[in-house]
Amino acid sequence: MKTFLPTYLIGLREGLEAALVVTILVAFLVKSDQRHRLPYVWAGVGLAAALSVGFAALLEFTSANLAFEQQELFEAVASFAAVVFVTWMIFWMRRAARTIAGELRAKLGQALQIGPVAIILTAFLAVAREGLETALFFFATVQGESSAWSVTAILGGIGTSILIGLGLYFSALRINLTRFFTWTGAALVLVAAGILKYGVHDLQEADILPGLNNVVEQISYDPTVWWAELLRGMFNFTPMPSVLETLAWAAYAVPVIILFLWPARPAPRSVHA
């Protein structure tokens, strides 16, 4: 159950991004009196969801059928890839949040002129990126965790994001999306740092990196208390981390969280003669 909170957060954050994309596409068709094209959008969304589930199953199947050292290497590569993608995603969303709606409407407008296949492809590409990121990040987060709580958590997060998306679409709910994506993005940076730490540990287990037994001084605490469970699940906190994985965690988490939370520079105003 230790990964419940981070996997719920992954499902909520990625699910809401996908829900907002679908909401923009559906609203565009409804407002432009193109309701009869909605099945094509849902077909693209369904294909993207199927691809994401298949990708997650492929990752799990591949990992389960490797020898120990190969499995450790595979999981390490998946961890590093997940860190790269989630870092790119949170910075991209912060930069593109104000323009994504206009870009999606423009793409869907072009697709309407081409035909049904273009509409399906537009919806598929818009949602597939979020789905593949979710599958990869989920796999990297729950490595070594066999509990069904992880699946329950990510489905719960996705379900919550769908409800929020419906609330926003029908104007029954108002939330500050900028603040929401800022704080969830900051939390995901710390989760990603824990995944990076896990990846380094996997490489040490596979004898690719040295220093597995060169550990930081053991931290004494009661592993049964709630905050210890939270630290293990959210940040991959362990009582005897190696020096190398601790340095990797700090080298990623500190600069990335500072850069992410640093106020964006306002766009320069044009000067008229």
Sequence and secondary structure as in RCSB ss.txt:
>XXXX:A:sequence
MKTFLPTYLIGLREGLEAALVVTILVAFLVKSDQRHRLPYVWAGVGLAAALSVGFAALLEFTSANLAFEQQELFE
AVASFAAVVFVTWMIFWMRRAARTIAGELRAKLGQALQIGPVAIILTAFLAVAREGLETALFFFATVQGESSAWS
VTAILGGIGTSILIGLGLYFSALRINLTRFFTWTGAALVLVAAGILKYGVHDLQEADILPGLNNVVEQISYDPTV
WWAELLRGMFNFTPMPSVLETLAWAAYAVPVIILFLWPARPAPRSVHA
>XXXX:A:secstr
 TTHHHHHHHHHHHHHHHHHHHHHHHHHHHHTT GGGHHHHHHHHHHHHHHHHHHHHHHHHHHHTS HHHHHHHH
HHHHHHHHHHHHHHHHHHHHHTTTHHHHHHHHHHHHHHH HHHHHHHHHHHHHHHHHHHHHHHHHHSTT   THH
HHHHHHHHHHHHHHHHHHHTT     HHHHHHHHHHHHHHHHHHHHHHHHHHHHHTTSSS TT B       TTS
HHHHHHHHHH   SS BHHHHHHHHHHHHHHHHHHHS           
